[in-house]
């Protein structure tokens, strides 16, 4: 996770992430499953 995002929202620091054109995917590193999908506002 980018340092600024982990600093601003500490709960996301253990997750990996992937970006698509309009979504941010939070990926659980223990099982490589998508934990959450965030859309651009």
CHARMM-style PDB file with segment names, atoms N, HN, CA, C and O in Angstrom:
ATOM      1  N   UNK     1       0.857  -1.162   0.000  1.00  0.00      PROA
ATOM      2  CA  UNK     1       0.000   0.000   0.000  1.00  0.00      PROA
ATOM      3  C   UNK     1       0.905   1.227   0.000  1.00  0.00      PROA
ATOM      4  O   UNK     1       1.918   1.240   0.699  1.00  0.00      PROA
ATOM      5  N   UNK     2       0.563   2.255  -0.766  1.00  0.00      PROA
ATOM      6  HN  UNK     2      -0.260   2.245  -1.334  1.00  0.00      PROA
ATOM      7  CA  UNK     2       1.366   3.482  -0.750  1.00  0.00      PROA
ATOM      8  C   UNK     2       1.449   4.055   0.668  1.00  0.00      PROA
ATOM      9  O   UNK     2       0.480   3.999   1.425  1.00  0.00      PROA
ATOM     10  N   UNK     3       2.598   4.598   1.013  1.00  0.00      PROA
ATOM     11  HN  UNK     3       3.386   4.643   0.398  1.00  0.00      PROA
ATOM     12  CA  UNK     3       2.813   5.104   2.371  1.00  0.00      PROA
ATOM     13  C   UNK     3       1.783   6.147   2.789  1.00  0.00      PROA
ATOM     14  O   UNK     3       1.294   6.113   3.918  1.00  0.00      PROA
ATOM     15  N   UNK     4       1.448   7.067   1.897  1.00  0.00      PROA
ATOM     16  HN  UNK     4       1.845   7.095   0.979  1.00  0.00      PROA
ATOM     17  CA  UNK     4       0.493   8.120   2.249  1.00  0.00      PROA
ATOM     18  C   UNK     4      -0.874   7.520   2.573  1.00  0.00      PROA
ATOM     19  O   UNK     4      -1.520   7.939   3.534  1.00  0.00      PROA
ATOM     20  N   UNK     5      -1.315   6.557   1.794  1.00  0.00      PROA
ATOM     21  HN  UNK     5      -0.791   6.216   1.014  1.00  0.00      PROA
ATOM     22  CA  UNK     5      -2.613   5.928   2.056  1.00  0.00      PROA
ATOM     23  C   UNK     5      -2.585   5.178   3.386  1.00  0.00      PROA
ATOM     24  O   UNK     5      -3.535   5.256   4.164  1.00  0.00      PROA
ATOM     25  N   UNK     6      -1.506   4.459   3.645  1.00  0.00      PROA
ATOM     26  HN  UNK     6      -0.734   4.396   3.013  1.00  0.00      PROA
ATOM     27  CA  UNK     6      -1.397   3.723   4.907  1.00  0.00      PROA
ATOM     28  C   UNK     6      -1.323   4.675   6.096  1.00  0.00      PROA
ATOM     29  O   UNK     6      -1.832   4.364   7.173  1.00  0.00      PROA
ATOM     30  N   UNK     7      -0.698   5.823   5.908  1.00  0.00      PROA
ATOM     31  HN  UNK     7      -0.284   6.075   5.034  1.00  0.00      PROA
ATOM     32  CA  UNK     7      -0.617   6.813   6.985  1.00  0.00      PROA
ATOM     33  C   UNK     7      -1.981   7.461   7.211  1.00  0.00      PROA
ATOM     34  O   UNK     7      -2.389   7.656   8.356  1.00  0.00      PROA
ATOM     35  N   UNK     8      -2.687   7.794   6.136  1.00  0.00      PROA
ATOM     36  HN  UNK     8      -2.355   7.635   5.206  1.00  0.00      PROA
ATOM     37  CA  UNK     8      -3.995   8.446   6.251  1.00  0.00      PROA
ATOM     38  C   UNK     8      -5.092   7.488   6.733  1.00  0.00      PROA
ATOM     39  O   UNK     8      -6.003   7.896   7.454  1.00  0.00      PROA
ATOM     40  N   UNK     9      -5.001   6.228   6.336  1.00  0.00      PROA
ATOM     41  HN  UNK     9      -4.261   5.897   5.750  1.00  0.00      PROA
ATOM     42  CA  UNK     9      -6.001   5.222   6.716  1.00  0.00      PROA
ATOM     43  C   UNK     9      -5.239   3.975   7.178  1.00  0.00      PROA
ATOM     44  O   UNK     9      -5.030   3.053   6.391  1.00  0.00      PROA
ATOM     45  N   UNK    10      -4.825   3.942   8.443  1.00  0.00      PROA
ATOM     46  HN  UNK    10      -4.995   4.691   9.083  1.00  0.00      PROA
ATOM     47  CA  UNK    10      -3.993   2.836   8.936  1.00  0.00      PROA
ATOM     48  C   UNK    10      -4.603   1.445   8.758  1.00  0.00      PROA
ATOM     49  O   UNK    10      -3.862   0.464   8.685  1.00  0.00      PROA
ATOM     50  N   UNK    11      -5.901   1.334   8.687  1.00  0.00      PROA
ATOM     51  HN  UNK    11      -6.503   2.130   8.747  1.00  0.00      PROA
ATOM     52  CA  UNK    11      -6.551   0.024   8.554  1.00  0.00      PROA
ATOM     53  C   UNK    11      -6.203  -0.667   7.238  1.00  0.00      PROA
ATOM     54  O   UNK    11      -6.336  -1.887   7.146  1.00  0.00      PROA
ATOM     55  N   UNK    12      -5.767   0.063   6.223  1.00  0.00      PROA
ATOM     56  HN  UNK    12      -5.659   1.055   6.297  1.00  0.00      PROA
ATOM     57  CA  UNK    12      -5.462  -0.552   4.931  1.00  0.00      PROA
ATOM     58  C   UNK    12      -4.014  -0.999   4.797  1.00  0.00      PROA
ATOM     59  O   UNK    12      -3.663  -1.647   3.811  1.00  0.00      PROA
ATOM     60  N   UNK    13      -3.167  -0.669   5.760  1.00  0.00      PROA
ATOM     61  HN  UNK    13      -3.452  -0.143   6.561  1.00  0.00      PROA
ATOM     62  CA  UNK    13      -1.744  -0.971   5.622  1.00  0.00      PROA
ATOM     63  C   UNK    13      -1.415  -2.448   5.423  1.00  0.00      PROA
ATOM     64  O   UNK    13      -0.456  -2.737   4.707  1.00  0.00      PROA
ATOM     65  N   UNK    14      -2.147  -3.409   6.010  1.00  0.00      PROA
ATOM     66  HN  UNK    14      -2.926  -3.174   6.591  1.00  0.00      PROA
ATOM     67  CA  UNK    14      -1.768  -4.813   5.768  1.00  0.00      PROA
ATOM     68  C   UNK    14      -2.165  -5.333   4.387  1.00  0.00      PROA
ATOM     69  O   UNK    14      -1.739  -6.421   3.998  1.00  0.00      PROA
ATOM     70  N   UNK    15      -2.958  -4.592   3.653  1.00  0.00      PROA
ATOM     71  HN  UNK    15      -3.304  -3.708   3.969  1.00  0.00      PROA
ATOM     72  CA  UNK    15      -3.462  -5.067   2.363  1.00  0.00      PROA
ATOM     73  C   UNK    15      -2.531  -4.703   1.213  1.00  0.00      PROA
ATOM     74  O   UNK    15      -1.783  -3.727   1.274  1.00  0.00      PROA
ATOM     75  N   UNK    16      -2.599  -5.506   0.175  1.00  0.00      PROA
ATOM     76  HN  UNK    16      -3.206  -6.299   0.125  1.00  0.00      PROA
ATOM     77  CA  UNK    16      -1.986  -5.162  -1.106  1.00  0.00      PROA
ATOM     78  C   UNK    16      -3.068  -4.460  -1.913  1.00  0.00      PROA
ATOM     79  O   UNK    16      -4.229  -4.420  -1.505  1.00  0.00      PROA
ATOM     80  N   UNK    17      -2.693  -3.915  -3.039  1.00  0.00      PROA
ATOM     81  HN  UNK    17      -1.750  -3.947  -3.371  1.00  0.00      PROA
ATOM     82  CA  UNK    17      -3.709  -3.236  -3.843  1.00  0.00      PROA
ATOM     83  C   UNK    17      -3.424  -3.402  -5.317  1.00  0.00      PROA
ATOM     84  O   UNK    17      -2.305  -3.707  -5.729  1.00  0.00      PROA
ATOM     85  N   UNK    18      -4.470  -3.192  -6.102  1.00  0.00      PROA
ATOM     86  HN  UNK    18      -5.379  -2.944  -5.767  1.00  0.00      PROA
ATOM     87  CA  UNK    18      -4.374  -3.183  -7.555  1.00  0.00      PROA
ATOM     88  C   UNK    18      -5.316  -2.095  -8.041  1.00  0.00      PROA
ATOM     89  O   UNK    18      -6.365  -1.852  -7.445  1.00  0.00      PROA
ATOM     90  N   UNK    19      -4.932  -1.444  -9.128  1.00  0.00      PROA
ATOM     91  HN  UNK    19      -4.079  -1.641  -9.612  1.00  0.00      PROA
ATOM     92  CA  UNK    19      -5.763  -0.381  -9.679  1.00  0.00      PROA
ATOM     93  C   UNK    19      -6.253  -0.785 -11.057  1.00  0.00      PROA
ATOM     94  O   UNK    19      -5.517  -1.371 -11.851  1.00  0.00      PROA
ATOM     95  N   UNK    20      -7.510  -0.460 -11.324  1.00  0.00      PROA
ATOM     96  HN  UNK    20      -8.108   0.016 -10.679  1.00  0.00      PROA
ATOM     97  CA  UNK    20      -8.071  -0.602 -12.658  1.00  0.00      PROA
ATOM     98  C   UNK    20      -8.340   0.813 -13.152  1.00  0.00      PROA
ATOM     99  O   UNK    20      -7.899   1.773 -12.520  1.00  0.00      PROA
ATOM    100  N   UNK    21      -9.034   0.962 -14.236  1.00  0.00      PROA
ATOM    101  HN  UNK    21      -9.392   0.182 -14.750  1.00  0.00      PROA
ATOM    102  CA  UNK    21      -9.288   2.299 -14.772  1.00  0.00      PROA
ATOM    103  C   UNK    21     -10.045   3.183 -13.799  1.00  0.00      PROA
ATOM    104  O   UNK    21      -9.758   4.376 -13.701  1.00  0.00      PROA
ATOM    105  N   UNK    22     -10.996   2.629 -13.085  1.00  0.00      PROA
ATOM    106  HN  UNK    22     -11.229   1.660 -13.165  1.00  0.00      PROA
ATOM    107  CA  UNK    22     -11.819   3.471 -12.212  1.00  0.00      PROA
ATOM    108  C   UNK    22     -12.033   2.882 -10.821  1.00  0.00      PROA
ATOM    109  O   UNK    22     -12.874   3.371 -10.066  1.00  0.00      PROA
ATOM    110  N   UNK    23     -11.276   1.833 -10.473  1.00  0.00      PROA
ATOM    111  HN  UNK    23     -10.593   1.437 -11.086  1.00  0.00      PROA
ATOM    112  CA  UNK    23     -11.473   1.187  -9.175  1.00  0.00      PROA
ATOM    113  C   UNK    23     -10.139   0.849  -8.524  1.00  0.00      PROA
ATOM    114  O   UNK    23      -9.141   0.595  -9.198  1.00  0.00      PROA
ATOM    115  N   UNK    24     -10.151   0.855  -7.201  1.00  0.00      PROA
ATOM    116  HN  UNK    24     -10.961   1.061  -6.654  1.00  0.00      PROA
ATOM    117  CA  UNK    24      -9.015   0.417  -6.404  1.00  0.00      PROA
ATOM    118  C   UNK    24      -9.434  -0.881  -5.727  1.00  0.00      PROA
ATOM    119  O   UNK    24     -10.451  -0.921  -5.036  1.00  0.00      PROA
ATOM    120  N   UNK    25      -8.667  -1.929  -5.919  1.00  0.00      PROA
ATOM    121  HN  UNK    25      -7.840  -1.897  -6.481  1.00  0.00      PROA
ATOM    122  CA  UNK    25      -8.970  -3.227  -5.322  1.00  0.00      PROA
ATOM    123  C   UNK    25      -8.035  -3.450  -4.144  1.00  0.00      PROA
ATOM    124  O   UNK    25      -6.816  -3.385  -4.302  1.00  0.00      PROA
ATOM    125  N   UNK    26      -8.584  -3.711  -2.971  1.00  0.00      PROA
ATOM    126  HN  UNK    26      -9.575  -3.764  -2.843  1.00  0.00      PROA
ATOM    127  CA  UNK    26      -7.780  -4.074  -1.808  1.00  0.00      PROA
ATOM    128  C   UNK    26      -7.718  -5.589  -1.767  1.00  0.00      PROA
ATOM    129  O   UNK    26      -8.747  -6.264  -1.792  1.00  0.00      PROA
ATOM    130  N   UNK    27      -6.503  -6.119  -1.702  1.00  0.00      PROA
ATOM    131  HN  UNK    27      -5.667  -5.570  -1.681  1.00  0.00      PROA
ATOM    132  CA  UNK    27      -6.292  -7.557  -1.784  1.00  0.00      PROA
ATOM    133  C   UNK    27      -5.710  -8.061  -0.470  1.00  0.00      PROA
ATOM    134  O   UNK    27      -4.716  -7.533   0.031  1.00  0.00      PROA
ATOM    135  N   UNK    28      -6.344  -9.088   0.076  1.00  0.00      PROA
ATOM    136  HN  UNK    28      -7.151  -9.516  -0.331  1.00  0.00      PROA
ATOM    137  CA  UNK    28      -5.865  -9.709   1.300  1.00  0.00      PROA
ATOM    138  C   UNK    28      -4.607 -10.518   0.970  1.00  0.00      PROA
ATOM    139  O   UNK    28      -4.677 -11.443   0.160  1.00  0.00      PROA
ATOM    140  N   UNK    29      -3.461 -10.194   1.575  1.00  0.00      PROA
ATOM    141  HN  UNK    29      -3.405  -9.443   2.233  1.00  0.00      PROA
ATOM    142  CA  UNK    29      -2.225 -10.891   1.213  1.00  0.00      PROA
ATOM    143  C   UNK    29      -2.170 -12.343   1.677  1.00  0.00      PROA
ATOM    144  O   UNK    29      -1.383 -13.123   1.141  1.00  0.00      PROA
ATOM    145  N   UNK    30      -2.985 -12.725   2.659  1.00  0.00      PROA
ATOM    146  HN  UNK    30      -3.624 -12.091   3.095  1.00  0.00      PROA
ATOM    147  CA  UNK    30      -2.912 -14.103   3.149  1.00  0.00      PROA
ATOM    148  C   UNK    30      -3.548 -15.108   2.190  1.00  0.00      PROA
ATOM    149  O   UNK    30      -3.121 -16.261   2.134  1.00  0.00      PROA
ATOM    150  N   UNK    31      -4.564 -14.682   1.435  1.00  0.00      PROA
ATOM    151  HN  UNK    31      -4.911 -13.745   1.481  1.00  0.00      PROA
ATOM    152  CA  UNK    31      -5.204 -15.614   0.505  1.00  0.00      PROA
ATOM    153  C   UNK    31      -5.362 -15.046  -0.908  1.00  0.00      PROA
ATOM    154  O   UNK    31      -5.942 -15.693  -1.779  1.00  0.00      PROA
ATOM    155  N   UNK    32      -4.845 -13.838  -1.131  1.00  0.00      PROA
ATOM    156  HN  UNK    32      -4.373 -13.312  -0.424  1.00  0.00      PROA
ATOM    157  CA  UNK    32      -4.885 -13.171  -2.448  1.00  0.00      PROA
ATOM    158  C   UNK    32      -6.307 -12.971  -2.974  1.00  0.00      PROA
ATOM    159  O   UNK    32      -6.530 -12.946  -4.185  1.00  0.00      PROA
ATOM    160  N   UNK    33      -7.252 -12.832  -2.069  1.00  0.00      PROA
ATOM    161  HN  UNK    33      -7.071 -12.852  -1.086  1.00  0.00      PROA
ATOM    162  CA  UNK    33      -8.638 -12.541  -2.468  1.00  0.00      PROA
ATOM    163  C   UNK    33      -8.911 -11.055  -2.336  1.00  0.00      PROA
ATOM    164  O   UNK    33      -8.315 -10.371  -1.504  1.00  0.00      PROA
ATOM    165  N   UNK    34      -9.810 -10.570  -3.160  1.00  0.00      PROA
ATOM    166  HN  UNK    34     -10.294 -11.125  -3.836  1.00  0.00      PROA
ATOM    167  CA  UNK    34     -10.199  -9.158  -3.098  1.00  0.00      PROA
ATOM    168  C   UNK    34     -11.008  -8.949  -1.832  1.00  0.00      PROA
ATOM    169  O   UNK    34     -12.029  -9.603  -1.618  1.00  0.00      PROA
ATOM    170  N   UNK    35     -10.541  -8.025  -0.989  1.00  0.00      PROA
ATOM    171  HN  UNK    35      -9.712  -7.493  -1.163  1.00  0.00      PROA
ATOM    172  CA  UNK    35     -11.193  -7.741   0.275  1.00  0.00      PROA
ATOM    173  C   UNK    35     -12.221  -6.615   0.120  1.00  0.00      PROA
ATOM    174  O   UNK    35     -13.232  -6.591   0.823  1.00  0.00      PROA
ATOM    175  N   UNK    36     -11.958  -5.683  -0.805  1.00  0.00      PROA
ATOM    176  HN  UNK    36     -11.138  -5.703  -1.376  1.00  0.00      PROA
ATOM    177  CA  UNK    36     -12.860  -4.557  -0.987  1.00  0.00      PROA
ATOM    178  C   UNK    36     -12.593  -3.918  -2.341  1.00  0.00      PROA
ATOM    179  O   UNK    36     -11.483  -4.001  -2.868  1.00  0.00      PROA
ATOM    180  N   UNK    37     -13.601  -3.287  -2.895  1.00  0.00      PROA
ATOM    181  HN  UNK    37     -14.503  -3.219  -2.467  1.00  0.00      PROA
ATOM    182  CA  UNK    37     -13.483  -2.564  -4.168  1.00  0.00      PROA
ATOM    183  C   UNK    37     -13.937  -1.142  -3.899  1.00  0.00      PROA
ATOM    184  O   UNK    37     -15.055  -0.907  -3.441  1.00  0.00      PROA
ATOM    185  N   UNK    38     -13.060  -0.204  -4.188  1.00  0.00      PROA
ATOM    186  HN  UNK    38     -12.152  -0.395  -4.560  1.00  0.00      PROA
ATOM    187  CA  UNK    38     -13.377   1.218  -3.999  1.00  0.00      PROA
ATOM    188  C   UNK    38     -13.460   1.894  -5.357  1.00  0.00      PROA
ATOM    189  O   UNK    38     -12.567   1.747  -6.192  1.00  0.00      PROA
ATOM    190  N   UNK    39     -14.541   2.638  -5.573  1.00  0.00      PROA
ATOM    191  HN  UNK    39     -15.267   2.758  -4.895  1.00  0.00      PROA
ATOM    192  CA  UNK    39     -14.729   3.362  -6.833  1.00  0.00      PROA
ATOM    193  C   UNK    39     -14.375   4.829  -6.646  1.00  0.00      PROA
ATOM    194  O   UNK    39     -14.434   5.370  -5.542  1.00  0.00      PROA
ATOM    195  N   UNK    40     -14.013   5.448  -7.740  1.00  0.00      PROA
ATOM    196  HN  UNK    40     -13.966   5.009  -8.637  1.00  0.00      PROA
ATOM    197  CA  UNK    40     -13.756   6.887  -7.697  1.00  0.00      PROA
ATOM    198  C   UNK    40     -15.064   7.607  -7.394  1.00  0.00      PROA
ATOM    199  O   UNK    40     -16.124   7.206  -7.875  1.00  0.00      PROA
ATOM    200  N   UNK    41     -14.989   8.666  -6.597  1.00  0.00      PROA
ATOM    201  HN  UNK    41     -14.128   8.992  -6.206  1.00  0.00      PROA
ATOM    202  CA  UNK    41     -16.230   9.423  -6.301  1.00  0.00      PROA
ATOM    203  C   UNK    41     -16.750  10.152  -7.523  1.00  0.00      PROA
ATOM    204  OT1 UNK    41     -17.776  10.829  -7.448  1.00  0.00      PROA
TER     205      UNK     41
END
